[in-house]
């Protein structure tokens, strides 16, 4: 599956637009990570537990978006993006989204 952030895929022609695709993940932080983050917040620096959690979540959101596009019969996703936000006080969401298309080489 070709996934690009651009409107066009170099060397390809978009033959058909299948529609929007999404991959959504909501994760809660564990109490241990919250406690470690509180201590780290006092001294500053990267909170590696959160970084690792968000990186894994981003990968899963991307995989879900690709699965969604495959189910629609697409072979590429254009204009892909990520968005994130907070859900409640200890949950984070990451959504991957884009436009599923059928593309062929020029």
TARARA-V642784 format. One record per residue. N is the residue number from 1. RES is the residue in one letter. OMEGA is omega in degrees with one decimal (none if undefined). Layout:
N|RES|OMEGA  N|RES|OMEGA
This chain:
1|X|175.2  2|X|177.4  3|X|-179.6  4|X|176.7  5|X|-177.1  6|X|179.2  7|X|-178.6  8|X|176.1  9|X|-179.1  10|X|179.4  11|X|-179.3  12|X|173.5  13|X|176.4  14|X|-178.5  15|X|-175.5  16|X|174.2  17|X|-179.4  18|X|179.0  19|X|-178.2  20|X|176.5  21|X|-176.1  22|X|169.4  23|X|-173.8  24|X|176.3  25|X|171.7  26|X|-178.8  27|X|174.0  28|X|175.8  29|X|177.2  30|X|-178.8  31|X|178.3  32|X|178.5  33|X|178.7  34|X|179.4  35|X|178.6  36|X|179.4  37|X|178.5  38|X|178.6  39|X|-179.9  40|X|178.5  41|X|178.9  42|X|-176.0  43|X|179.8  44|X|178.5  45|X|-178.2  46|X|174.6  47|X|-170.1  48|X|178.9  49|X|179.7  50|X|179.2  51|X|179.9  52|X|-179.6  53|X|-178.2  54|X|177.1  55|X|177.0  56|X|-179.4  57|X|178.1  58|X|178.7  59|X|178.7  60|X|178.1  61|X|177.6  62|X|178.4  63|X|178.8  64|X|177.5  65|X|178.6  66|X|176.5  67|X|178.5  68|X|179.4  69|X|177.0  70|X|179.8  71|X|179.2  72|X|-179.4  73|X|179.9  74|X|173.8  75|X|178.6  76|X|175.3  77|X|177.4  78|X|177.9  79|X|-178.0  80|X|-178.3  81|X|171.3  82|X|173.2  83|X|179.5  84|X|179.0  85|X|178.8  86|X|174.0  87|X|-175.0  88|X|-175.0  89|X|-177.1  90|X|179.4  91|X|177.1  92|X|175.4  93|X|171.4  94|X|177.1  95|X|170.8  96|X|179.8  97|X|-179.9  98|X|179.6  99|X|178.9  100|X|-179.0  101|X|168.6  102|X|-177.9  103|X|176.4  104|X|178.9  105|X|177.5  106|X|none
